[in-house]
Amino acid sequence: MRSILVTVDDTPSAVAARGLAVALARQCGAQVRGVTALDVSDLDRVEPVPIGGVQYAYDRLAHRERLAQKRRARIAELPAEFERSLADEGMQGGCSTMEADIRDGLLRMIETCDLVVAGRDAEFHLQPDDGITPLVEHIITKGSRPVVVSGPERPASGPVLVAYDGSAPAAKALQIAGLLGILGSGGVHILSVSRDRSAATAVAERARAFLDVHGIGADLEPVASSDHPADVLLRRASEIGARMLLMGAFGHRGFREILFGSTTRRLFDQVPVPLFIHH
């Protein structure tokens, strides 16, 4: 891996994402670049005005204008702060600011990197959100590279927990993570969930066979369970002290969901560790 692109916002998850990008860059010998954006579209929208509410409308407009000015000023500061934070880590890297065509512009920029790291509440609005934002969904579903999505916490150690069900997306995610150097030296824990333990074991063994070829050791955990896959993954990520969860965007059997179906969304919103996803 040679290039990591990280979204630069002012939320706790965005700050954690920046630290994660730096750690991955050290691990893989990659460069880090940042991208932020000036987006005030949410403040420019027209609000309905109640009858006789001229003063109310004026006050709301003035309030939105103050928020927009504050956001513009803060966004203008972020690139320099990002570059200083890299310098403090002994690294160099710039940060671009987009002001138009933000979503399509991001997709074009993503084409020039190996990996995207984003805080799950990144929206370039400088405000934390309870779950994954539409912007991050857009990066994952429309972008051409794997994405690591971080919450506000970033464990510094522990194994990578691989959610593996034998589907093509899960196999692709495992392959690209291995080739990029994401798995590192902290250990790999392969979790396969099925109603039948022997089936889960067979699936997990195939994942380990792939990693063996690349000189990467892994522990296997075949689980026979009818529990919701998200519940199993969330529980095990916490119990084993994982530093990252790796999974494909969709799969079958235990992980039968299209992208951002109920399983994947619960993981994005609740998983206590960064989530590597590829489709």
Buried (B, 14 or more C-beta within 10 A) or exposed (E): BEBBBBBBBBBBBBBBBBBBBBBBBEBBEBBBBBBBBBBBEEBEEEEEEEEEEEEEBEEEBEEBEEBBEEBEEBBEEBBEBBBEBBEEBEBEBEBBBBEEEBBEBBBEBBEEBBBBBBBBBBBBBBEBBEEBBEBBBBBBEEBEBBBBBBBBEBBEEBBBBBBBBBBEBBBBBBBBBBEBBBBBEBBBBBBBBBEEEEBBBBBBBBBBEBBEEEEBEBBBBBBBBEEBBBBBBBEBBEEBBBBBBBBBBBBEBBBEBEBBEEBBBBBBBBBBBBBBBBB
